[in-house]
Amino acid sequence: MGNIVTYMQEEQRTFSELPFHAVDSLICSVICYFDFDRSPVAVRAGGEETLLHDIVALSDWDALCAGSWLEDSKETGAFMQALMASRRYRAMSVAFYANEFSNAVEKQFSAVTLFLGQGDAYLAYRGTDGSFAGWKEDFNLCFRHVIPSQRSAEAYLSGVASATGSRPLIIGGHSKGGNLAEYASLVCPEGVFERIVAVYNHDGPSFLEDPSPRIEDPTFAAKLHKTVPESSAFGMILERRSGYRVVRSSALSVFQHNPFSWEVEGTGFACQDALNKSAVFFDAALDEWLRSKTADERERFIDTIYDLFVSTDAGSWAEFQSQLLANTKKLVGRGGRLDPETRAFILSTIASLGGILKRETLKRFRPSPRTWLPFRKERYNTSSSNRREN
């Protein structure tokens, strides 16, 4: 079974010959992780277009992928080579690059517009990078109705829509980027919404509360394409709807979040009917845990954990792991110096999650009464032939 890299290597038809679809959207969502600021080929914040082929061909790939999950993936090199050689993708051009970061307001936002060559514009929103601020903003979705990146996503869509005339618009992203794509399409003006051809959310979380009544509109449902891997732990957070597609993955557990693990069959994703049982179990337990806490309790818990990690002086997961032992010691030391009330709150909150996981485990794996039928007295009143068959 192939993935998006093998798809890019084998599928050479242009977008005019084979229309844009969900696999293309995931590829564009991966491209959005590029740090275009590090390319010697300028990518403008305005509407001046730059060929994607030139950016990939002339950039240092390590620099282009720095700060994202791409820098650690074994398939990144093959992805870059396929992107540069592809007849389908190399004519794409890039414009309207935005890259905003702020520790002060816990914001990590980036987006870029890819022009597909046949008229459509794909607005790609970047998912979470390796920074603690980006991680914190994701978890803020559990207690805030709107996060700073969602406001930026809304403004970005309005700005690009205004600058591109009447072009059809496609919007998408991976991880938090998928959430941003959904949010922007739900709150944008009606005139912009009418130009949106499709909205792609690739394993991105949903919303604490519905951003607008449009989420119940059949027109929006027809435009939305949400895909999650079979053991999704991210895309199912806060998700209450059922209209998503489950994609088979070559990875295990949370590592299925990596787009390179998503299996492709022909020109589409290889899908299955439902999530794996382990994913359903985890999602149910997490949902119950979130609902058992007030918004203030969730905020306090997340803020405290975040402050502990930031206190190590590491700004990202990569920096934290580069001195794992020393930073872990700092983390434990700072945790020990929390005031008794805060420490008790953190421990009780973690314990409550453990309790819910335990109850969910017992509920799902407790043997049903039928399991004990072979040991009942009437079992031995059957004929010998029936006993052998059983």
C-alpha positions in Angstrom: 0.0 0.0 0.0 1.3 3.4 -0.9 1.2 6.8 0.8 1.2 10.4 -0.3 4.9 10.2 -1.4 4.3 7.2 -3.7 1.1 8.9 -5.0 3.2 12.0 -6.0 5.8 9.8 -7.7 3.2 7.9 -9.7 0.4 10.4 -10.4 1.6 12.7 -13.1 -1.7 14.1 -14.5 -2.3 17.8 -14.1 -5.2 19.2 -12.1 -7.0 19.9 -15.4 -6.7 16.2 -16.2 -7.5 14.9 -12.7 -9.4 17.3 -10.5 -8.1 18.2 -7.0 -9.1 15.8 -4.2 -8.5 14.9 -0.6 -5.0 13.3 -1.1 -3.9 16.5 -2.9 -5.2 18.5 0.1 -3.1 16.6 2.6 0.0 17.2 0.4 -0.7 20.9 0.3 -1.2 20.8 4.1 2.3 19.3 4.4 3.8 22.0 2.1 2.3 24.5 4.5 4.8 23.3 7.2 7.7 24.7 5.1 9.5 27.7 6.7 9.4 29.9 3.6 11.3 32.6 5.5 14.4 30.4 5.2 14.2 30.1 1.4 16.5 32.2 -0.7 13.6 32.5 -3.1 11.4 35.2 -1.7 7.8 34.2 -0.9 5.8 37.4 -0.6 3.1 38.3 1.9 1.2 39.9 -1.0 -0.1 38.5 -4.2 3.1 38.1 -6.2 3.4 34.4 -7.0 6.6 32.3 -6.7 6.9 28.9 -8.4 6.9 26.1 -5.8 9.4 24.2 -8.0 12.0 27.0 -7.7 11.6 27.2 -3.9 12.2 23.5 -3.4 15.0 23.3 -6.0 17.0 26.3 -4.6 16.4 26.0 -0.9 18.3 24.0 1.8 15.8 21.3 2.6 16.9 21.1 6.3 16.3 24.8 6.7 13.0 24.7 4.9 11.7 21.9 7.2 13.3 23.2 10.4 11.0 23.5 13.4 8.4 21.1 12.2 7.8 17.4 12.3 9.2 17.2 8.8 12.8 17.6 10.0 12.6 14.3 11.9 10.7 12.2 9.3 12.6 9.6 7.2 10.4 10.3 4.2 10.9 14.0 4.0 13.7 13.8 1.4 11.6 11.6 -0.9 8.7 14.0 -0.5 10.8 16.9 -1.5 12.2 15.1 -4.5 8.8 14.0 -5.7 7.4 17.5 -5.2 10.2 19.0 -7.3 9.8 16.4 -10.1 6.1 16.1 -10.2 4.3 17.2 -13.3 1.2 17.6 -11.2 2.7 19.9 -8.5 5.8 21.6 -9.8 3.8 24.2 -11.7 2.0 25.3 -8.5 2.8 28.8 -7.3 2.9 30.3 -3.8 1.8 33.7 -2.4 0.3 35.4 0.6 2.7 33.8 3.1 1.9 34.7 6.7 3.9 33.6 9.7 3.1 34.9 13.2 4.3 33.8 16.6 3.9 35.2 20.1 4.7 33.7 23.4 2.9 36.5 25.1 -0.5 35.7 23.7 0.3 32.0 23.2 -0.1 32.1 19.4 1.5 30.2 16.6 -0.1 30.9 13.2 1.1 30.4 9.6 -0.7 30.1 6.3 0.2 30.2 2.6 -1.9 30.2 -0.6 -1.1 27.7 -3.3 -2.3 28.4 -6.8 -3.1 25.1 -8.5 -2.7 26.3 -12.1 -6.2 25.9 -13.4 -7.8 28.8 -11.5 -8.4 27.5 -8.0 -6.5 28.8 -4.9 -5.8 26.5 -2.0 -5.4 28.3 1.4 -3.3 26.1 3.6 -3.2 26.6 7.3 -0.2 25.2 9.2 -0.7 22.8 12.1 1.2 22.9 15.4 5.0 23.4 15.2 7.4 22.1 17.9 7.1 25.2 20.1 5.5 25.1 23.5 3.4 28.2 22.6 2.0 26.2 19.6 1.3 23.2 21.9 -0.3 25.5 24.5 -2.6 27.1 22.0 -3.9 23.7 20.9 -4.8 22.8 24.4 -6.4 26.2 24.9 -9.2 24.9 22.6 -10.4 22.8 25.6 -11.5 25.9 27.6 -11.5 28.9 25.2 -14.2 29.5 22.6 -11.8 31.3 20.3 -8.0 31.2 20.2 -5.7 33.9 18.6 -4.9 31.7 15.6 -8.6 31.3 14.8 -8.9 35.1 14.6 -5.9 35.2 12.3 -7.3 32.4 10.2 -10.5 34.4 9.7 -8.6 37.5 8.8 -6.3 35.6 6.4 -9.3 34.1 4.5 -11.0 37.5 4.1 -7.8 39.1 3.0 -6.9 36.5 0.4 -10.5 36.3 -0.9 -10.5 40.1 -1.4 -7.2 40.0 -3.2 -8.0 37.1 -5.6 -11.1 38.4 -7.2 -13.6 35.7 -8.0 -11.2 32.7 -7.9 -12.7 29.5 -6.4 -11.3 28.9 -3.0 -10.3 25.6 -1.4 -9.3 25.7 2.3 -7.5 23.1 4.4 -4.9 22.0 6.9 -3.5 19.2 9.0 -3.8 19.0 12.8 -4.6 22.5 14.2 -4.5 23.7 10.6 -7.6 21.7 9.9 -9.4 23.3 12.8 -8.4 26.7 11.6 -9.7 25.9 8.1 -13.0 24.9 9.5 -13.3 27.9 11.8 -12.5 30.4 9.0 -15.0 28.9 6.7 -17.7 28.9 9.4 -17.4 32.6 10.3 -16.5 34.2 7.0 -19.0 36.5 5.2 -21.6 34.8 3.0 -20.0 36.1 -0.2 -16.7 34.5 0.6 -18.4 31.3 1.8 -20.1 31.0 -1.6 -16.7 31.0 -3.3 -15.4 28.1 -1.2 -15.4 24.9 -3.1 -14.2 22.6 -0.3 -12.9 22.6 3.3 -10.5 19.9 4.3 -9.7 19.1 8.0 -7.0 16.4 8.2 -7.0 15.1 11.8 -7.7 18.4 13.4 -9.7 18.9 16.6 -13.3 20.3 16.6 -14.7 23.0 18.8 -15.8 23.6 22.4 -18.9 25.3 21.1 -20.1 25.8 17.5 -18.5 28.9 16.0 -21.6 29.8 14.0 -25.0 28.3 13.0 -23.5 27.6 9.6 -22.0 24.4 11.1 -25.5 22.9 10.9 -26.1 24.0 7.4 -26.2 21.2 4.8 -24.3 23.4 2.4 -21.4 23.5 4.8 -21.6 19.7 5.4 -21.4 19.1 1.7 -18.2 21.2 1.5 -16.5 19.8 4.5 -14.2 16.8 4.1 -12.8 15.6 7.5 -10.3 12.7 7.5 -8.8 11.0 10.6 -6.5 8.0 10.9 -7.9 4.8 12.3 -6.5 5.4 15.8 -7.0 9.1 15.8 -6.2 10.8 19.1 -6.1 14.4 17.9 -8.8 14.8 15.2 -11.5 13.3 17.5 -10.9 15.8 20.3 -14.2 17.7 21.0 -15.7 16.0 17.8 -19.4 15.4 18.2 -20.3 14.8 14.5 -20.1 11.6 12.5 -19.4 12.8 9.0 -15.7 12.0 8.9 -13.8 9.4 6.9 -11.4 7.0 8.6 -8.1 6.4 6.8 -5.9 3.4 7.3 -2.4 4.1 8.6 0.9 2.2 8.5 1.8 3.6 12.0 0.6 2.8 15.5 -1.3 4.9 18.0 -0.5 8.6 18.2 2.1 8.2 15.4 -0.7 7.9 12.9 -1.0 11.7 13.1 2.0 11.8 10.7 0.6 12.4 7.2 3.3 10.1 5.7 1.7 7.1 7.4 -1.7 7.6 5.8 -2.3 4.9 3.2 -3.3 5.8 -0.4 -5.0 3.5 -2.9 -5.2 4.6 -6.5 -6.2 8.3 -6.4 -7.8 8.2 -2.9 -7.2 7.3 0.7 -7.5 3.7 1.7 -10.4 3.9 4.2 -12.3 1.7 6.6 -15.8 1.9 8.1 -14.9 3.0 11.7 -12.2 4.0 14.1 -10.2 1.2 15.8 -11.6 0.1 19.2 -8.6 1.6 21.0 -9.3 5.0 19.5 -13.0 4.8 20.4 -12.0 3.9 24.0 -9.5 6.7 24.4 -11.8 9.3 22.8 -14.7 8.4 25.1 -12.5 8.5 28.2 -11.0 11.9 27.2 -14.4 13.4 26.4 -15.8 12.2 29.8 -12.7 13.7 31.6 -13.0 17.0 29.8 -16.7 17.2 30.6 -16.1 16.3 34.3 -14.0 19.5 34.7 -15.2 23.1 34.6 -13.6 25.5 32.1 -11.7 27.2 34.9 -10.3 23.8 36.1 -9.2 22.9 32.6 -7.5 26.2 32.2 -5.8 26.1 35.5 -4.5 22.5 34.9 -3.2 23.3 31.4 -1.6 26.7 32.5 0.2 25.0 35.4 1.6 22.2 33.2 2.7 24.7 30.5 4.4 27.0 33.1 6.4 24.0 34.4 7.7 23.1 31.0 8.5 26.8 30.1 10.4 27.1 33.4 13.1 24.7 32.1 14.1 27.5 29.7 13.4 25.2 26.7 11.2 26.8 24.1 10.2 23.7 22.1 10.0 20.0 22.4 13.2 19.6 20.4 15.1 21.8 22.8 13.6 20.0 25.8 14.6 16.6 24.4 18.1 17.8 23.5 18.8 17.9 27.2 16.2 15.5 28.3 17.7 14.3 31.6 18.6 17.9 32.8 15.3 19.3 31.8 13.4 16.4 33.4 15.2 17.1 36.7 14.3 20.8 36.4 10.7 19.9 35.7 10.4 17.5 38.7 12.2 20.1 40.9 9.9 22.9 39.9 6.9 20.6 40.4 8.0 19.9 43.9 8.1 23.6 44.7 4.5 24.2 43.7 2.3 25.4 46.6 0.5 22.6 48.4 -2.9 23.6 47.0 -1.8 23.7 43.4 0.2 20.5 43.7 -2.9 18.7 45.2 -5.1 20.1 42.4 -2.7 18.8 39.7 -2.4 15.3 41.3 -6.2 15.0 41.8 -6.8 16.1 38.2 -4.4 13.5 36.9 -5.9 10.9 39.2 -9.4 11.7 37.9 -8.3 10.9 34.4 -6.8 7.6 35.6 -10.0 6.8 37.3 -12.0 7.4 34.2 -9.6 5.3 32.1 -10.0 2.5 34.6 -13.8 2.7 34.6 -13.9 2.8 30.8 -11.6 -0.2 30.7 -13.8 -2.2 33.0 -16.9 -1.2 31.1 -15.5 -2.2 27.8 -13.7 -5.4 28.7 -15.8 -6.8 31.6 -17.0 -10.2 30.4 -20.7 -10.3 29.5 -23.0 -12.8 31.3 -23.1 -14.9 28.1 -19.4 -15.7 28.4 -20.3 -17.9 31.4 -22.9 -20.0 29.6 -20.5 -23.0 29.1 -20.2 -23.4 32.8 -23.9 -23.5 33.7 -25.5 -26.7 34.8 -27.7 -27.0 31.7 -24.5 -27.2 29.7 -24.0 -30.8 30.8 -27.5 -31.8 29.9 -26.8 -31.7 26.2 -25.8 -34.6 24.1 -22.2 -35.7 23.6 -22.3 -34.5 20.0 -23.3 -31.1 21.0 -20.6 -31.0 23.7 -18.0 -31.8 21.0 -19.4 -29.0 18.7 -19.2 -26.5 21.6 
